[in-house]
């Protein structure tokens, strides 16, 4: 028995000695030190061509807060960087066509995180988070079978119309962005109460006071991710999936069967057309819908 114990002890000593020689015996070699640092605010920051008054301490600190929040929300920010080509390729041309500053693509990021199926606690829906009444006001169809708040292209056009309408009232893109969160009436109320018409000098509730800064923080990080320690190579970004369009001019009793006839499955049909809310589609006389069918390799 003593011989067995002696052999076992020798084996243990040899293992420990080997581990130490390999560098595992020193705690200095196995511990890594994580250092959390501040974020850099550029000397000049613009939103939609308007300069931020960074000389004001409360403006600088508000932007710093949102930069910190997003720069250290690593998993979500990396995901946004990966998804950006897919959704910006749709949003950017529409903003340009409508004459809305390109920076407003980051408003869609702040609203939904590139989730066209997003639904808020207030039942705002889609990439641009439209409420039902506002969506219908700006020409989107909302019913049990079709909800165009989930339609990336159509909801982007509707958002542009809202933004342009708001700009006619305020003449300031930062105020326009704030109105997307608080509503035109809500912004008007604060302007009248405080006798100031600059977003950066108005007192708002927590959500609206952070809202425009969050959009600007996302812009700064997504335009220059390396400056905030993000490394997402182009080959790691999610690819743009090309599609072909099909017009539907008569009712479809079963969209799963329709999808199969197009060479795809029901999941893909709904993924590329999330505005289709049921398994069927009623098409009134003289009406048509256009669905996108992904072109798979």
Number of C-alpha atoms within 10 A of each C-alpha: 5 7 8 9 10 11 11 12 12 12 12 12 12 12 12 14 14 13 13 12 11 11 13 14 14 12 9 10 10 9 8 8 6 6 5 7 8 10 15 11 16 9 7 9 15 14 20 15 13 11 11 18 15 18 9 11 10 13 15 15 13 18 22 18 16 20 26 16 13 17 23 16 11 13 10 13 19 18 15 18 21 18 19 21 16 16 20 18 11 15 20 17 12 19 19 12 10 12 12 20 16 17 18 24 22 22 22 23 21 20 23 19 19 22 19 24 18 18 17 14 6 9 12 20 25 27 28 29 27 26 17 18 11 16 23 16 12 16 14 22 18 17 10 10 15 20 20 27 32 28 22 23 16 16 25 22 19 22 25 22 17 19 19 17 13 21 18 10 12 17 12 17 22 22 21 26 23 23 24 22 18 18 14 18 10 13 23 17 12 16 16 10 10 12 10 13 17 12 22 20 14 15 13 16 8 8 11 19 19 16 21 28 24 25 24 25 26 23 22 20 19 19 11 12 18 11 15 18 13 16 12 14 9 11 8 11 17 14 13 14 12 11 13 10 11 12 10 15 15 15 16 15 12 13 19 18 15 17 17 12 10 13 11 17 15 15 12 14 21 20 15 18 19 22 22 21 17 13 15 17 19 16 14 10 9 7 11 14 15 12 19 17 22 18 11 9 4
